[in-house]
Amino acid sequence: MYATGLPVDVDHSPEWGADRLDLDAYLRRIGYEGALDGSLKTLQQLHRAHMSTICFENIDIAVGRPVSLDMADLERKLVRSGRGGYCYETNLLFAAVLDRLGFPVVRILSRIREGDTRRRFRSHTSLLVRAVDEPETVWLADPGYGYAGLIEPIPLREGARSTMAGWSWQLGVDDDHWVLRNQNPEGGWTDLYAFRPERQYEVDYRAAHYISSTRPGSPFVNRLVVQRGSETVRHRLRNDVLVTDHPDGRTERAVLGPHEVVAALREKFGLTLTDEDVSLLLGFLHRGDTGPLS
């Protein structure tokens, strides 16, 4: 299998803009006050703090705003403005943080499955990371997946399993790809995404991001998708439908009015919204052409 010989090293390439990130502002944003020593514990704590603070959301894409992956724009939006982002935004921000702290990291692109094994184009980003105190182990990190994403990194090893507060994940191999799986309420396993550990570059992300954020038929174009997971609860908002999952298998579903959607974005997803954000969101929700998504 691929992983054993993968060169996971510190990426000093200026194309990612890591040197321009205000690291102190980022750490304040996620409320992190722990060590910055490149250890596995630090990686785990940063991952947990990031995914629990910066949620997955595509508000800008939904309302027709352009989305930039430039580090200055990621910092302005996700760090200083109290917003979230979709996977390219939040995981590339996290990768830049790891670069700055000296973690060896590789940015990769993955094929979303969400229970469907059809081969799709690579539209998700995740990270392969090493920690200085466990240099022989490669870890899959992905704080930007959304509601069912990893709370902490999982070792890149076939059969590896992680369980936290009732949620479980495992890594398997299928069709020459690694596959991250999430345990469903019935006790079975659902494929989340598949990937090969191949280093990607800024130009690869530019192309994948353009398709995901502009192509008609993309799951993020002309629909609102906001997700947030934690140890105790998972929230998924798709247009006006809010689904809440609990570790014991209970699921709640509610159809919200436009102003209730705005309230949920602030209260359940922790987003800071400007008056302009709210105006554009209400216009989007009032158009009547999105329809609820199950």
Residue pairs with C-beta under 8 A, 6 or more apart in sequence:
1 158
1 173
1 178
2 178
2 196
2 197
3 138
3 156
3 157
3 178
3 197
6 106
6 128
6 138
6 197
7 106
7 199
8 104
8 105
8 106
8 128
8 129
8 130
8 138
9 104
10 99
10 102
10 103
10 104
10 105
11 18
11 95
11 99
11 104
11 105
11 106
11 107
12 99
13 202
15 201
15 202
16 71
16 92
16 95
16 96
16 99
16 107
16 202
17 70
17 71
17 72
17 96
18 71
18 95
18 96
18 97
18 99
18 100
19 100
20 71
20 72
20 75
21 71
21 75
21 93
21 96
21 97
21 100
22 75
22 79
23 97
23 100
23 101
25 75
25 79
25 80
26 75
26 79
26 93
26 97
27 33
29 53
29 54
29 78
29 79
29 80
30 46
30 49
30 50
30 53
30 54
31 49
31 53
32 45
32 46
32 49
34 41
34 42
34 45
34 46
35 41
35 42
36 42
36 101
37 132
38 101
38 102
38 103
38 131
38 132
38 133
39 131
39 132
39 133
40 131
40 133
40 134
40 139
42 101
42 131
43 98
43 103
43 129
43 131
43 139
43 141
43 153
44 152
44 153
46 94
46 97
46 98
47 94
47 141
47 143
47 150
47 151
47 152
47 153
48 143
48 151
48 152
50 90
50 94
50 97
50 143
51 143
51 144
51 149
51 150
51 151
51 229
52 230
53 270
54 78
54 84
54 85
54 90
54 93
54 143
54 144
55 84
55 226
55 227
55 228
55 269
55 270
55 271
56 84
56 85
56 86
56 87
56 90
56 144
56 145
56 146
56 147
56 149
56 225
56 226
56 227
56 228
57 83
57 84
57 85
57 86
57 225
57 226
57 227
57 265
57 269
57 271
58 86
58 213
58 220
58 224
58 225
58 226
59 83
59 224
59 226
59 265
59 271
59 277
59 281
60 66
60 67
61 67
61 86
61 213
61 220
61 221
62 220
62 221
62 222
62 223
62 224
62 225
62 281
62 284
63 280
63 281
63 283
63 284
64 280
65 280
67 85
67 86
67 89
67 209
67 213
68 74
69 88
69 89
69 92
69 205
69 206
69 209
71 93
71 96
74 85
74 89
74 92
74 93
74 96
75 93
77 83
77 85
77 89
78 84
78 85
78 89
78 90
78 93
79 93
81 272
82 270
82 271
82 272
83 271
83 272
84 90
84 226
84 269
84 271
85 93
85 144
86 144
86 212
86 213
86 220
86 225
87 124
87 125
87 126
87 144
87 145
87 146
88 125
88 205
88 208
88 209
88 212
89 144
90 143
90 144
91 107
91 125
91 126
91 127
91 142
91 143
91 144
92 107
92 125
92 205
94 127
94 141
94 143
94 144
95 105
95 107
95 127
98 105
98 127
98 129
98 141
99 105
102 132
103 129
103 130
103 131
103 132
104 129
104 130
105 127
105 128
105 129
105 130
105 141
106 127
106 128
106 129
106 197
106 199
107 125
107 127
107 199
107 200
107 205
108 125
108 126
108 127
108 128
108 195
108 196
108 197
108 198
108 199
108 200
109 122
109 123
109 124
109 125
109 195
109 198
109 200
109 204
109 205
109 208
110 122
110 123
110 124
110 125
110 126
110 193
110 194
110 195
111 119
111 120
111 121
111 122
111 123
111 124
111 177
111 193
111 194
111 195
112 120
112 123
112 124
112 192
112 193
113 120
113 179
113 191
113 192
113 193
113 194
114 190
114 191
114 192
114 193
115 190
115 191
116 191
117 174
117 191
119 175
121 208
121 211
122 195
122 208
123 208
123 211
123 212
124 145
124 193
125 144
125 200
125 205
125 208
126 140
126 141
126 142
126 145
126 193
126 195
127 140
127 141
127 142
128 138
128 139
128 140
128 141
128 156
128 197
129 138
129 139
129 141
129 153
130 137
130 138
130 139
131 137
131 139
137 155
137 156
137 157
138 155
138 156
138 197
139 153
139 154
139 155
139 156
140 150
140 153
140 154
140 155
140 156
140 171
140 178
140 180
141 150
141 153
142 149
142 150
142 153
142 180
143 149
143 150
145 192
145 193
146 227
146 228
146 229
146 236
147 227
147 228
147 229
147 234
147 235
147 236
147 245
148 167
148 182
148 192
148 229
148 234
149 192
149 229
150 162
150 169
150 180
151 162
151 164
151 165
151 167
151 229
151 230
151 231
152 162
152 164
154 160
154 161
154 162
154 169
154 170
154 171
154 180
155 171
156 171
156 178
156 197
157 171
158 171
158 172
158 173
159 170
159 171
159 172
160 170
160 171
161 168
161 169
161 170
161 171
162 168
162 169
162 170
163 169
164 231
165 231
165 232
165 247
166 231
166 247
166 248
167 182
167 183
167 229
167 231
167 247
168 182
168 183
169 180
169 181
169 182
169 183
169 192
170 180
170 181
170 183
170 189
171 178
171 179
171 180
171 181
172 178
172 179
172 181
173 179
174 191
174 194
175 194
176 196
177 194
177 195
177 196
178 194
178 195
178 196
178 197
179 191
179 192
179 193
179 194
180 191
180 192
180 193
180 194
180 195
181 189
181 190
181 191
181 192
182 189
182 190
182 192
183 189
183 190
184 190
185 245
185 249
185 251
211 218
212 218
212 220
213 220
213 221
214 221
215 221
216 222
219 225
222 289
222 290
223 238
223 239
223 290
223 293
224 237
224 238
224 239
224 261
224 281
224 284
224 285
224 290
225 237
225 238
226 235
226 236
226 237
226 265
226 269
226 271
227 234
227 235
227 236
227 237
228 234
228 235
228 268
228 269
228 270
229 235
231 247
232 246
232 247
233 244
233 245
233 246
234 244
234 245
234 246
235 242
235 243
235 244
235 264
235 268
235 269
236 242
236 243
236 244
236 245
237 243
237 261
237 264
237 265
237 268
237 269
238 292
238 293
239 285
239 290
239 291
239 292
239 293
240 255
240 256
240 257
240 258
240 261
240 285
240 290
240 292
241 253
241 254
241 255
241 256
241 292
241 293
241 294
242 253
242 254
242 255
242 256
242 264
242 268
243 251
243 252
243 253
244 251
244 252
244 253
244 254
245 251
255 292
256 264
258 281
258 282
258 285
258 286
259 282
261 281
261 285
262 273
262 278
262 281
262 282
265 271
265 273
265 281
266 272
266 273
273 281
284 290
